[in-house]
Amino acid sequence: DRARGAGRGAGAGAARIARTNAIPRHIILVKQMAARSDQWYDEIEGKQSLLAKQLDALQQHLGAPAADAEEVDQPLAEYARNFYLTILLCVFVSVGMVGSALFSPMGFYSNSMQVICYAWPVCWTALFGLIFGTLDSSEAGRRAIQVLRVHASCQIITEFLAFWSVKRYEEAVLQIFAQGVNAVCYPWLCRLMVELLRKRGGLASQAEHYTNRLLKVAGLQILIAVGAAAMGVDGRRTSDRFFAAVTFSISLYVAWFYLVAIFDVCAVESRAAAKLRLTCLQTAALISTGLHILSGLAGYVLAGQKSPNPRASFLVLYAMMLTYYVSLLFVGRLVWKA
């Protein structure tokens, strides 16, 4: 019996070996490859899931919206404090300039006027921050442009009175036209730029990006004002240094605004600019903006002197104004085409 059982086991084993040998080898290879493919697919899916989680975490860290996140239009109340602070600053500067022009014996050359006017460029930086920092709120953006229009319109009066108070009558009349152009062009140009930027999505990250950049500009403007005032404020004797410092401070926010319009809004490639492969309009906009920056830097050089040359200070101020309006013409046309 023991021998018969061993014979039967040996026969079964031989039968299994025979059946295995009967299966074609290519079928075995196909089954092995299919099993390995399933294993590879599982590994790839796991890696894709891990990569997606890491990408979402990186986007949240950088402030960018996730791929499946929806754009949320923020309410106006979200930026109420920003509006209050900006309007308060603009009212303080405008009322201070009018008061100094009307009631101070030295008018535009008075110490109070000089101290207040150091904050004048910061007002414009704050207004641009309010406009571009609220890209994720259509209502806040619309109201910010309205605030800009009101402030620019008020400057027609304040600038006229400031120059008229020191008997610079021709410049006072010129300021009516200059500030009038600002009151018309700035709101229009800002509206076009905001519309183009909002179409690209990522509004929250864009708003944060422009807010951070304008905070740096405002910080530099405050540093310039403090440095110039620390050298002394003494009426007519320091007015030339005051004009030079304000010239440089104005050129900072204007240059920032124009460069955003050229490179961010109009999508002019910096690499193409480096290779001088631009259209005539793009080249004109960049050259005029560059000249505006150079005029501001000339004001910075004069602002560092104890007693700058009055004629040089006058020329630098109006060179800045000339390049400012020439740049406005080309940049405005470029944004309009975009």
Secondary structure by P-SEA (a helix, b strand, c coil): caaaaaaaaaaaaaaaaaaaaaccaaaaaaaaaaaaaaaaaaaaaaaaaaaaaaaaaaaaaaccccccbbbbbcccccaaaaaaaaaaaaaaaaaaaaaaacccccccccaaaaaaaaaaaaaaaaaaaaaaaacccaaaaaaaaaaaaaaaaaaaaaaaaaaaaacaaaaaaaaaaaaaaaaccaaaaaaaaaaaaaaacaaaaaaaaaaaaaaaaaaaaaaaaaaaaaaccccccaaaaaaaaaaaaaaaaaaaaaaaaccccccccaaaaaaccccaaaaaaaaaaaaaaaaaaaaaaaaacccccaaaaaaaaaaaaaaaaaaaaaaaaaaaac
